Amino acid sequence: MAEPEHDELRAWVEEVATFFAEQYGQPPIAGRILGWLMVCDPPEQSATQIAEAIGASRASLTTNLNLLTSAGLVRRRTGPGARTTYFRVDDDAWPVVVKRRIATLASFADVAERGMDLFGADSARAGRLRAARETFRWMARAFERSDDRDF
């Protein structure tokens, strides 16, 4: 298959930005960085290369690279004695981030359980807490079953 045209690539990167802004409330620039790092060649890019590719300022780029790095989606690397830092999306970034997110969400079942203890598990006030607890327990069970399979 032929390489996509520059405009097609930019449109796809913008689609990623829109998705992450709408679905996760992330700044569009974070989605653009992520989109670009998912498809760029070479896979490791400096901040200057990323800024040029997506048309971003270095200031907003730095803030959003830190956001993506702390989320575990982007990894930074500096070679020995080198002054330039490179960024990349590792092939296993998505499973690691998704598994961590699911585990964090599933742990809310314990918080809901403690809330139920405040009112009594069968009280009317505990109904919403019970629904939350059951939802997050279901998520934990679903995750445990899928954890044995590769993504």
Summary of the structure (lengths in Angstrom):
residues: 151
radius of gyration: 20.3
end to end distance: 25.3
largest distance: 63.8
contacts: 396
relative contact order: 0.08
helix: 67%
strand: 7%
